[in-house]
Amino acid sequence: MTSPTKPPSLAVKLLAVLMTLVVSGIGVLAVVSHHAPERSTRFGLTQALEGAQADSFGVTVFLVGLLPLALLLGSARRAAWFGGVVGLLVAGSLFINVL
């Protein structure tokens, strides 16, 4: 039998919420403005996205931004279900432009 773990500290909860706000906010801004600026990757600078591509990018980034909220769910089982559902939504959002 495993011993119960203590809940995350207030600092961890605050950081999880701030990470969600920042990353999801970037996704919302991309959807609202229909523009995603250039981004630097390890392969170099990527071009800016406009229109439907920016919307697809924004939805994907918004959904990925929800993942830190799993720390606030209390149990590993609930966090795993939440992460699984969000992961499926992210995988589905990658194919928005395909249809």
HUSUL-V26148 format. One record per pair of residues at least 12 apart in sequence whose ideal C-beta (glycine too) atoms are under 8 Angstrom apart, sorted by sequence separation. I is the first residue (numbers start at 1). J is the second residue. D is the distance in Angstrom with one decimal. If there is no record, write none. Layout:
i = <I:I>
j = <J:J>
d = <D:D>
//
This chain:
i = <36:70:35:36:69:70:35:35:34:67:70:34:36:36:30:35:67:34:66:33:34:36:36:64:31:63:30:31:30:32:63:64:30:31:63:30:31:29:27:28:60:63:27:30:31:26:27:27:60:27:28:59:60:26:27:27:24:27:56:59:23:24:27:56:23:26:25:56:23:24:55:56:23:24:22:53:20:23:52:19:20:20:19:20:17:16:17:15:16:16:17:16:13:12:13:8:8:7>
j = <48:82:48:49:82:83:49:50:50:83:86:51:53:54:49:54:86:54:86:54:55:57:58:86:54:86:54:55:55:58:89:90:57:58:90:58:59:58:57:58:90:93:58:61:62:58:59:60:93:61:62:93:94:61:62:63:61:64:93:96:61:62:65:94:62:65:65:96:64:65:96:97:65:66:65:97:65:68:97:65:66:68:68:69:68:68:69:68:69:71:72:72:71:71:72:71:72:74>
d = <6.4:4.9:6.8:4.0:7.2:5.1:7.1:5.9:6.5:6.4:7.8:5.6:7.6:4.3:7.6:5.3:5.8:5.2:5.3:7.5:6.3:4.8:6.7:7.9:7.5:6.0:5.1:5.3:7.2:7.9:5.1:5.8:5.6:3.7:4.8:3.1:6.4:7.3:7.7:6.8:6.1:5.7:4.5:6.5:7.2:7.8:6.6:7.2:4.6:3.5:6.0:4.8:6.3:5.6:3.1:7.5:7.5:7.7:6.9:6.5:6.4:4.9:5.9:7.9:7.9:7.4:7.7:4.5:6.5:3.4:7.6:5.0:3.3:6.5:7.5:6.7:5.4:7.9:6.0:7.4:6.3:5.1:4.5:5.5:7.7:4.1:7.6:7.8:6.4:4.5:7.7:6.2:6.9:6.4:6.0:5.5:7.6:7.0>
//
